[in-house]
Amino acid sequence: MVIGASFDSVNEQKKFADEQSFPYMLISDPTKSIGAAYGAVRQDGERFAEYGLPRRVSYLISPDGKIAKVYAVESDGLDLDGHAAAVLDDIRRLA
């Protein structure tokens, strides 16, 4: 299962999902509470923090509910395509 979360409102997410034919479930987190719990909130002084943008982070969660791997685009030096490829490679390897 793939679930995305962002700091956008439900309406903003719906517009994005409709425009991009986004096939995954999205969680709206405008209070940034989920983002804070998962380390996605940028701290003052970090790149893009002044815009309120989250870090691009993915978590591979094992069937027992534990985080098996963390993928952080900026710190791992991945672009978005590389990010997705790394996650998919690990899913295949761990399946």
VMD Tcl script that builds the backbone (N, CA, C; Angstrom):
set m [mol new atoms 285]
animate dup $m
set s [atomselect $m all]
$s set {name element resname resid chain x y z} {
  {N N MET 1 A 0.848 -1.164 0.000}
  {CA C MET 1 A 0.000 0.000 0.000}
  {C C MET 1 A 0.904 1.240 0.000}
  {N N VAL 2 A 0.549 2.207 -0.792}
  {CA C VAL 2 A 1.274 3.468 -0.835}
  {C C VAL 2 A 0.348 4.557 -0.319}
  {N N ILE 3 A 0.849 5.333 0.644}
  {CA C ILE 3 A 0.090 6.453 1.195}
  {C C ILE 3 A 1.001 7.672 1.165}
  {N N GLY 4 A 0.497 8.763 0.631}
  {CA C GLY 4 A 1.249 10.009 0.605}
  {C C GLY 4 A 0.685 10.975 1.625}
  {N N ALA 5 A 1.534 11.817 2.155}
  {CA C ALA 5 A 1.087 12.847 3.098}
  {C C ALA 5 A 1.748 14.160 2.707}
  {N N SER 6 A 1.009 15.233 2.857}
  {CA C SER 6 A 1.573 16.557 2.611}
  {C C SER 6 A 0.916 17.552 3.549}
  {N N PHE 7 A 1.485 18.734 3.582}
  {CA C PHE 7 A 0.940 19.791 4.434}
  {C C PHE 7 A -0.206 20.534 3.748}
  {N N ASP 8 A -0.568 20.118 2.553}
  {CA C ASP 8 A -1.640 20.764 1.794}
  {C C ASP 8 A -3.013 20.430 2.381}
  {N N SER 9 A -3.982 21.276 2.064}
  {CA C SER 9 A -5.357 21.030 2.493}
  {C C SER 9 A -5.955 19.883 1.672}
  {N N VAL 10 A -7.076 19.371 2.124}
  {CA C VAL 10 A -7.772 18.306 1.399}
  {C C VAL 10 A -8.119 18.792 -0.014}
  {N N ASN 11 A -8.601 20.026 -0.130}
  {CA C ASN 11 A -8.965 20.551 -1.444}
  {C C ASN 11 A -7.754 20.671 -2.368}
  {N N GLU 12 A -6.618 21.129 -1.838}
  {CA C GLU 12 A -5.395 21.213 -2.646}
  {C C GLU 12 A -4.940 19.826 -3.089}
  {N N GLN 13 A -5.036 18.858 -2.202}
  {CA C GLN 13 A -4.651 17.494 -2.556}
  {C C GLN 13 A -5.576 16.913 -3.616}
  {N N LYS 14 A -6.861 17.173 -3.483}
  {CA C LYS 14 A -7.816 16.665 -4.474}
  {C C LYS 14 A -7.515 17.250 -5.842}
  {N N LYS 15 A -7.236 18.544 -5.882}
  {CA C LYS 15 A -6.898 19.187 -7.155}
  {C C LYS 15 A -5.641 18.546 -7.756}
  {N N PHE 16 A -4.604 18.363 -6.936}
  {CA C PHE 16 A -3.371 17.713 -7.384}
  {C C PHE 16 A -3.658 16.306 -7.905}
  {N N ALA 17 A -4.390 15.516 -7.122}
  {CA C ALA 17 A -4.678 14.129 -7.497}
  {C C ALA 17 A -5.459 14.067 -8.801}
  {N N ASP 18 A -6.438 14.951 -8.958}
  {CA C ASP 18 A -7.227 14.978 -10.194}
  {C C ASP 18 A -6.368 15.380 -11.388}
  {N N GLU 19 A -5.574 16.438 -11.237}
  {CA C GLU 19 A -4.748 16.933 -12.347}
  {C C GLU 19 A -3.667 15.938 -12.756}
  {N N GLN 20 A -3.097 15.224 -11.787}
  {CA C GLN 20 A -1.984 14.308 -12.053}
  {C C GLN 20 A -2.419 12.845 -12.195}
  {N N SER 21 A -3.733 12.603 -12.096}
  {CA C SER 21 A -4.252 11.218 -12.081}
  {C C SER 21 A -3.490 10.390 -11.047}
  {N N PHE 22 A -3.302 10.990 -9.883}
  {CA C PHE 22 A -2.522 10.375 -8.807}
  {C C PHE 22 A -3.289 9.182 -8.260}
  {N N PRO 23 A -2.697 7.979 -8.320}
  {CA C PRO 23 A -3.449 6.769 -7.968}
  {C C PRO 23 A -3.395 6.354 -6.501}
  {N N TYR 24 A -2.714 7.123 -5.650}
  {CA C TYR 24 A -2.510 6.700 -4.271}
  {C C TYR 24 A -3.322 7.528 -3.288}
  {N N MET 25 A -3.552 6.942 -2.124}
  {CA C MET 25 A -4.245 7.631 -1.049}
  {C C MET 25 A -3.354 8.766 -0.522}
  {N N LEU 26 A -3.975 9.892 -0.209}
  {CA C LEU 26 A -3.249 11.042 0.328}
  {C C LEU 26 A -3.813 11.427 1.691}
  {N N ILE 27 A -2.922 11.831 2.580}
  {CA C ILE 27 A -3.318 12.322 3.900}
  {C C ILE 27 A -2.998 13.805 3.960}
  {N N SER 28 A -3.974 14.601 4.358}
  {CA C SER 28 A -3.788 16.040 4.524}
  {C C SER 28 A -3.288 16.298 5.945}
  {N N ASP 29 A -2.159 17.011 6.039}
  {CA C ASP 29 A -1.536 17.270 7.344}
  {C C ASP 29 A -1.220 18.766 7.503}
  {N N PRO 30 A -2.246 19.629 7.438}
  {CA C PRO 30 A -1.969 21.066 7.509}
  {C C PRO 30 A -1.423 21.531 8.861}
  {N N THR 31 A -1.626 20.763 9.919}
  {CA C THR 31 A -1.060 21.125 11.230}
  {C C THR 31 A 0.382 20.631 11.377}
  {N N LYS 32 A 0.835 19.840 10.426}
  {CA C LYS 32 A 2.200 19.290 10.371}
  {C C LYS 32 A 2.494 18.320 11.521}
  {N N SER 33 A 1.468 17.791 12.150}
  {CA C SER 33 A 1.693 16.874 13.266}
  {C C SER 33 A 2.243 15.528 12.793}
  {N N ILE 34 A 1.733 15.018 11.695}
  {CA C ILE 34 A 2.258 13.763 11.149}
  {C C ILE 34 A 3.673 14.004 10.635}
  {N N GLY 35 A 3.854 15.115 9.930}
  {CA C GLY 35 A 5.182 15.460 9.423}
  {C C GLY 35 A 6.209 15.580 10.534}
  {N N ALA 36 A 5.813 16.157 11.647}
  {CA C ALA 36 A 6.734 16.293 12.783}
  {C C ALA 36 A 7.089 14.918 13.347}
  {N N ALA 37 A 6.098 14.051 13.461}
  {CA C ALA 37 A 6.341 12.717 14.007}
  {C C ALA 37 A 7.285 11.899 13.125}
  {N N TYR 38 A 7.259 12.158 11.826}
  {CA C TYR 38 A 8.093 11.407 10.883}
  {C C TYR 38 A 9.315 12.191 10.405}
  {N N GLY 39 A 9.617 13.301 11.030}
  {CA C GLY 39 A 10.829 14.039 10.693}
  {C C GLY 39 A 10.802 14.752 9.355}
  {N N ALA 40 A 9.628 15.132 8.895}
  {CA C ALA 40 A 9.514 15.782 7.587}
  {C C ALA 40 A 9.415 17.305 7.664}
  {N N VAL 41 A 9.287 17.857 8.859}
  {CA C VAL 41 A 9.187 19.313 9.009}
  {C C VAL 41 A 10.595 19.906 8.964}
  {N N ARG 42 A 10.781 20.876 8.096}
  {CA C ARG 42 A 12.086 21.538 7.984}
  {C C ARG 42 A 12.273 22.496 9.155}
  {N N GLN 43 A 13.483 22.572 9.651}
  {CA C GLN 43 A 13.813 23.464 10.750}
  {C C GLN 43 A 14.258 24.815 10.205}
  {N N ASP 44 A 14.146 25.854 11.022}
  {CA C ASP 44 A 14.598 27.189 10.619}
  {C C ASP 44 A 16.030 27.108 10.104}
  {N N GLY 45 A 16.269 27.777 8.989}
  {CA C GLY 45 A 17.601 27.786 8.393}
  {C C GLY 45 A 17.806 26.719 7.335}
  {N N GLU 46 A 16.955 25.702 7.311}
  {CA C GLU 46 A 17.059 24.679 6.272}
  {C C GLU 46 A 16.538 25.230 4.950}
  {N N ARG 47 A 17.076 24.714 3.882}
  {CA C ARG 47 A 16.615 25.096 2.547}
  {C C ARG 47 A 15.101 24.867 2.443}
  {N N PHE 48 A 14.391 25.843 1.911}
  {CA C PHE 48 A 12.941 25.830 1.688}
  {C C PHE 48 A 12.092 25.919 2.959}
  {N N ALA 49 A 12.710 26.039 4.135}
  {CA C ALA 49 A 11.939 26.132 5.383}
  {C C ALA 49 A 11.037 27.361 5.381}
  {N N GLU 50 A 11.528 28.451 4.790}
  {CA C GLU 50 A 10.732 29.683 4.782}
  {C C GLU 50 A 9.438 29.548 3.989}
  {N N TYR 51 A 9.349 28.524 3.125}
  {CA C TYR 51 A 8.128 28.301 2.336}
  {C C TYR 51 A 7.186 27.296 2.996}
  {N N GLY 52 A 7.605 26.716 4.099}
  {CA C GLY 52 A 6.771 25.733 4.789}
  {C C GLY 52 A 6.715 24.388 4.095}
  {N N LEU 53 A 7.671 24.131 3.206}
  {CA C LEU 53 A 7.664 22.867 2.473}
  {C C LEU 53 A 8.252 21.742 3.325}
  {N N PRO 54 A 7.668 20.566 3.231}
  {CA C PRO 54 A 8.212 19.430 3.972}
  {C C PRO 54 A 9.461 18.872 3.296}
  {N N ARG 55 A 10.228 18.124 4.040}
  {CA C ARG 55 A 11.300 17.334 3.437}
  {C C ARG 55 A 10.639 16.235 2.614}
  {N N ARG 56 A 11.287 15.812 1.564}
  {CA C ARG 56 A 10.775 14.682 0.772}
  {C C ARG 56 A 11.360 13.412 1.380}
  {N N VAL 57 A 10.522 12.703 2.096}
  {CA C VAL 57 A 10.960 11.500 2.791}
  {C C VAL 57 A 9.952 10.386 2.514}
  {N N SER 58 A 10.469 9.191 2.284}
  {CA C SER 58 A 9.623 8.002 2.147}
  {C C SER 58 A 10.056 6.995 3.189}
  {N N TYR 59 A 9.099 6.223 3.649}
  {CA C TYR 59 A 9.369 5.183 4.637}
  {C C TYR 59 A 8.849 3.864 4.093}
  {N N LEU 60 A 9.699 2.863 4.110}
  {CA C LEU 60 A 9.286 1.512 3.772}
  {C C LEU 60 A 8.938 0.845 5.095}
  {N N ILE 61 A 7.672 0.503 5.248}
  {CA C ILE 61 A 7.191 -0.056 6.505}
  {C C ILE 61 A 6.936 -1.545 6.308}
  {N N SER 62 A 7.514 -2.349 7.172}
  {CA C SER 62 A 7.403 -3.807 7.072}
  {C C SER 62 A 5.993 -4.253 7.457}
  {N N PRO 63 A 5.637 -5.489 7.102}
  {CA C PRO 63 A 4.301 -5.997 7.450}
  {C C PRO 63 A 3.999 -5.958 8.952}
  {N N ASP 64 A 5.049 -5.987 9.793}
  {CA C ASP 64 A 4.806 -5.931 11.240}
  {C C ASP 64 A 4.712 -4.493 11.759}
  {N N GLY 65 A 4.700 -3.496 10.828}
  {CA C GLY 65 A 4.489 -2.102 11.199}
  {C C GLY 65 A 5.739 -1.343 11.587}
  {N N LYS 66 A 6.903 -1.938 11.420}
  {CA C LYS 66 A 8.155 -1.263 11.762}
  {C C LYS 66 A 8.764 -0.609 10.531}
  {N N ILE 67 A 9.438 0.507 10.738}
  {CA C ILE 67 A 10.102 1.186 9.627}
  {C C ILE 67 A 11.319 0.360 9.231}
  {N N ALA 68 A 11.295 -0.146 7.992}
  {CA C ALA 68 A 12.384 -0.989 7.492}
  {C C ALA 68 A 13.485 -0.148 6.852}
  {N N LYS 69 A 13.109 0.986 6.257}
  {CA C LYS 69 A 14.104 1.828 5.600}
  {C C LYS 69 A 13.529 3.232 5.433}
  {N N VAL 70 A 14.427 4.214 5.484}
  {CA C VAL 70 A 14.062 5.625 5.305}
  {C C VAL 70 A 14.791 6.143 4.074}
  {N N TYR 71 A 14.072 6.879 3.230}
  {CA C TYR 71 A 14.634 7.470 2.022}
  {C C TYR 71 A 14.391 8.977 2.094}
  {N N ALA 72 A 15.453 9.745 2.194}
  {CA C ALA 72 A 15.350 11.202 2.256}
  {C C ALA 72 A 15.995 11.775 1.001}
  {N N VAL 73 A 15.209 12.418 0.161}
  {CA C VAL 73 A 15.703 12.871 -1.136}
  {C C VAL 73 A 16.931 13.758 -0.997}
  {N N GLU 74 A 16.843 14.818 -0.209}
  {CA C GLU 74 A 17.952 15.769 -0.140}
  {C C GLU 74 A 19.207 15.146 0.456}
  {N N SER 75 A 19.092 14.473 1.572}
  {CA C SER 75 A 20.287 13.953 2.240}
  {C C SER 75 A 20.847 12.713 1.551}
  {N N ASP 76 A 20.016 11.979 0.798}
  {CA C ASP 76 A 20.501 10.800 0.084}
  {C C ASP 76 A 21.001 11.155 -1.312}
  {N N GLY 77 A 20.828 12.419 -1.716}
  {CA C GLY 77 A 21.282 12.847 -3.029}
  {C C GLY 77 A 20.467 12.273 -4.169}
  {N N LEU 78 A 19.227 11.879 -3.892}
  {CA C LEU 78 A 18.378 11.311 -4.934}
  {C C LEU 78 A 17.474 12.382 -5.537}
  {N N ASP 79 A 17.237 12.292 -6.841}
  {CA C ASP 79 A 16.185 13.108 -7.422}
  {C C ASP 79 A 14.890 12.313 -7.248}
  {N N LEU 80 A 13.764 12.855 -7.682}
  {CA C LEU 80 A 12.499 12.155 -7.435}
  {C C LEU 80 A 12.422 10.817 -8.151}
  {N N ASP 81 A 12.965 10.729 -9.384}
  {CA C ASP 81 A 12.960 9.447 -10.087}
  {C C ASP 81 A 13.854 8.436 -9.379}
  {N N GLY 82 A 15.023 8.884 -8.936}
  {CA C GLY 82 A 15.934 8.006 -8.215}
  {C C GLY 82 A 15.354 7.557 -6.896}
  {N N HIS 83 A 14.623 8.443 -6.263}
  {CA C HIS 83 A 13.945 8.155 -4.992}
  {C C HIS 83 A 12.966 6.994 -5.190}
  {N N ALA 84 A 12.102 7.134 -6.184}
  {CA C ALA 84 A 11.101 6.097 -6.458}
  {C C ALA 84 A 11.769 4.780 -6.833}
  {N N ALA 85 A 12.817 4.835 -7.644}
  {CA C ALA 85 A 13.516 3.617 -8.061}
  {C C ALA 85 A 14.141 2.907 -6.869}
  {N N ALA 86 A 14.737 3.658 -5.943}
  {CA C ALA 86 A 15.357 3.060 -4.760}
  {C C ALA 86 A 14.315 2.355 -3.897}
  {N N VAL 87 A 13.165 2.988 -3.709}
  {CA C VAL 87 A 12.099 2.376 -2.909}
  {C C VAL 87 A 11.618 1.093 -3.580}
  {N N LEU 88 A 11.349 1.158 -4.883}
  {CA C LEU 88 A 10.859 -0.028 -5.590}
  {C C LEU 88 A 11.878 -1.160 -5.586}
  {N N ASP 89 A 13.149 -0.835 -5.745}
  {CA C ASP 89 A 14.192 -1.864 -5.690}
  {C C ASP 89 A 14.186 -2.575 -4.339}
  {N N ASP 90 A 14.055 -1.816 -3.257}
  {CA C ASP 90 A 14.046 -2.430 -1.927}
  {C C ASP 90 A 12.781 -3.230 -1.684}
  {N N ILE 91 A 11.652 -2.786 -2.195}
  {CA C ILE 91 A 10.416 -3.562 -2.046}
  {C C ILE 91 A 10.597 -4.912 -2.736}
  {N N ARG 92 A 11.146 -4.892 -3.945}
  {CA C ARG 92 A 11.366 -6.156 -4.671}
  {C C ARG 92 A 12.358 -7.051 -3.916}
  {N N ARG 93 A 13.410 -6.459 -3.396}
  {CA C ARG 93 A 14.442 -7.220 -2.700}
  {C C ARG 93 A 13.918 -7.823 -1.400}
  {N N LEU 94 A 13.068 -7.099 -0.692}
  {CA C LEU 94 A 12.586 -7.550 0.601}
  {C C LEU 94 A 11.324 -8.426 0.514}
  {N N ALA 95 A 10.699 -8.445 -0.654}
  {CA C ALA 95 A 9.435 -9.199 -0.808}
  {C C ALA 95 A 9.669 -10.697 -0.826}
}
mol reanalyze $m
mol bondsrecalc $m
mol representation Tube
mol addrep $m
